[in-house]
Amino acid sequence: MNIERIVLNEERNVTLTAYIQDVGGEFQHVTKRPAILILPGGGYQMCSDREADPVAMPYLKAGYQAFILRYSVKKDSLWPNPLEDYEMAMELIRSKGAEWNLYEDKIAVIGFSAGGHLAASAATMSRNRPNAAILGYALANDDVKRYNQTAPNAVDAVDENTCPCFIFSSRTDNVVPIENSLEFMTALSKYNISFESHIYAFGPHGFSTCDNSIQLKSPYICDRIPNWVGDSIGWLKEVMGDFSKEGMTEAVLAYRSNDV
């Protein structure tokens, strides 16, 4: 596996870290790989390490090329800077499809908290829409303005061109109210956009993958929370297909058009 760190904007300290796995050879049935772009949370004041490399690892294990975007924060988070950072990252990833051995039409984005707001914005209002979006305890409505007054309401931006979404959060999140997830799902349903949701009964904000190395188990964390990782990988295969030269199968296309 090759690891590259690419500076997208030196002045704003925006970087893209690429984890590129081999194809062919011992992976003889794999000619290309799907990819995932990770947007850590941090209230638009930082990019959390808890939601960066630890998130990349299970997707790498599942065979994805993984990318971590450290986008504009603090004084540089004035909108649309973060969204422009995403645009640059997605444009670069798709432009290097051949070099990085990835499917340009099988690139998902995953974001957490404020990074989840950025992922929701990418899914609803970007020039370079992802093929699927995973939103973890994401800010989506006007609550985002408590952290970034210039950031838009992503719920209001949902339309018929929004990509399929996987949403997970905790009912008892005391930082990002559960209404953010519920309102986003309602908007998706209004436009008949495919989505899957997992609202866990209880748990804190910022649990990431909920491994012991990140979040110690306690009676205040639902035992099922770690399941979102495997569920999201299975969902991505349903939405984008798996490792095939043909790309999306008829079953996948039917899923995306709500015919199943």
N, C-alpha and C positions, 0 to 999 in steps of 0.2 A: 504494500500500500504506500502510495506517495502522499505526502502532506505538503500543501503549499499555503503560504500566507500572502495575500494580495492586498495592497493598499489601494482602496477605491477613492478615498479623499483624504489626503494627508493633513490638510488644514483642520478638518473635523474629526480626524483620527478614526475614519471608517475603514474597517478591514473585512476581508472575506477569507476565512480559513477553509480550505478544500481538503477533504479526505477522499482520495481517489483509489479505488480498488482495481486490481487487474481483471482482465477478461481473457478468454481463451486459455491455452495451456492446460493447467490442472482444472480450470473452470471451463472445460471444453464446450459445455452446452450454453455458456453465457457469452454473447457477442456484444451486448450492451446492457446497461443497468438503469433502473429508475433512479431518481434522485430526490433528496429532501433538503430544503433550505430552512435552517433553524434561526429563529428570532428570539433571543432570550428576553426575559422581563427585567424590570428594575425601575418602574415608575418614570420612565424617560429621564432618569438621573444616572443610570448605569446599565450595563448589560451583565446580568447575573451569571457567574461561573457555574452555579448549580443547574442552570437551564441551558448550558452550552455543550461541552464535551460529554457529560453524562447522558444527555439526550441523544447525541449522535451515535453512541455505542450500540444500542439495540437496533437501530436502523442499519448501521453498517453490518451487524451480524445477520440481518435479514437480507443483505445483498445490495443495499442502496449505496450510491455515492452520496456523501453527506457534506453539507456546507454550513458554516456558522457565520452569520452576518453580525458584526458589531457596528451598529448604526449610530447615528448622531444622537447625543444625549446632552443634558444640562442646557447651557445657553445655546447650543447648536441644534436643539430639538425643535426649533421653530418650524412649524409646518409650512411647506411640504418636505423639508429636508429629510426626515426619516423615510418617507415614501419614495423620494428620489434615490435614496441609498438602496432601497429594495429594488427599484427599477434598474439601477446600474448592476446590481448583483445578478438579477434574473437575466438581463440582457447578456452579461458575460457568460453565465452558465450555459445558456442556450447557444451562444455563439461558439462555444468550445465543445459542443456535443460530440463531434468526431474525435477530438483530441482526448477528451475525458471519458469516452466510451459510455455515453448516456443517451437515453431517449429524450429528445427535446420536448416530446408531448407527454412525458410521464414525470413531471417535476411538481412535487408537493411543497407546500410551505407549512411550517408549524411554529406557533408563537405562544408565549406565555404572558399573562397579565398585560403589561403595556406592550410587550412584543406580540401578544395575542391581538391587541388593537391594531398593530401594524399589519399582522397577518390578515385580519378581517378587512382592513383597508385595501390590502393587496388583492384580496378575493373579490372586492366589490367596486373598486374605483381606479385600479392601476391600468397602465397601458399594457403591461406584460402580465396578464393574469396567470396565476398558477393553475395547474390542472386539478388540484385538490387542496383543501386547507384544513389544518388541524388546529383548533383553538382551545388552549388550556387556560381555564379561569381567566378568560380574556375580558378586558375592558372593551365595551362595544357601544354603549350609549353615552349620554352626556356626562356620565361619571368620569370619563377620561379627562375632562377639563380640570379636575382637581389636581391632576399631575402635569397636564400640558394644555394650557388654555387655548392654544391655537389648533389643537387636534380636532378633527371632525367626528361627528357621530356616524359610526359605521353601520348601525342598524338602519338609519335613514338612507344609506347608499345601496342597500341590497336591491338587486333588480334581476331580470330574467337572464342576465349574462353572468351572474355569480356562479362560481364553481361549486361542486359538491363539498360539503363541510362535515367534519367530525368535531363534536363539541364535548368537552368534559370539564367538570367543575364540582365544587362541594357546596351543598345547600347551606352550610354554616360558615362559608367564607366571610371573614369579618373585615376584609380589605376591599374586595371587588364583590359587590352585592350580586346575588344569584340572578337578579332581574336582567343583568347584562346578557347572560346566556339565554334566558327565557325569551327576552325580546328579540334577540337575534334569530332564534329558532322560529318564532312566530313570523318574522319577516321572510325567512326562507320558505316557510310553508305557504305564505301568501303568494309567492312567485313560483311555487311548485319545484323548488330546488331540492335535490336529494340531500339528506343529511342523516347522521346518526348521533345520538346524544347519550351521555352517561353522567347523570347528576348524582353524585354519591351522597349518602345520608349525612355524613359529617366528616369534617377534616379541616385543617388550617389552610390558609393561603400559601402558595409557593411550594407545594409539595414535590414538584418536578416529577421524576420517575418514582419517587417514594421508596427507593432502595434504602437499606440501613445506612449506607455510606453517605446519604443525603439527608434523610429524615428518619430519626429514631422512632421505632414503633411505640405507640402509646395508646391508652384507651380512648383518646380523643381523635384517633385517625381510623377511618373505616378500613377494615382489612382488604376490601376489594379495590381500593384506589389504584394499586399497582397494575391492575388488570387493563387499565386504559392503554398501556403500551402495546401489549399483544393484540388487543382489540383494534387499535388504530392501524397496525400493520396488516391485519386481516382485511380491514375495511379498504385500505389503499389497494390491495390486490383486486378487490371487487370493483373498485372505481377505475383504476388505471391499467389493470391487467398485470401480468407477472413477467417473467423472462421469456419473451417470444419475439421472433423476427417480424411477426405480422402486426404487432402493436395491439390495440384494443380488439378484443373478441366481440362477437355478436352479443354474447351474454352481458359483457361489460357495457356495451352501448345501450342495451335494453335497460340495464340498471340505471344508467345516467339519465335516460329519458323517462324514468318512472314507469316502465312497462312491466316490471316484475314486482 
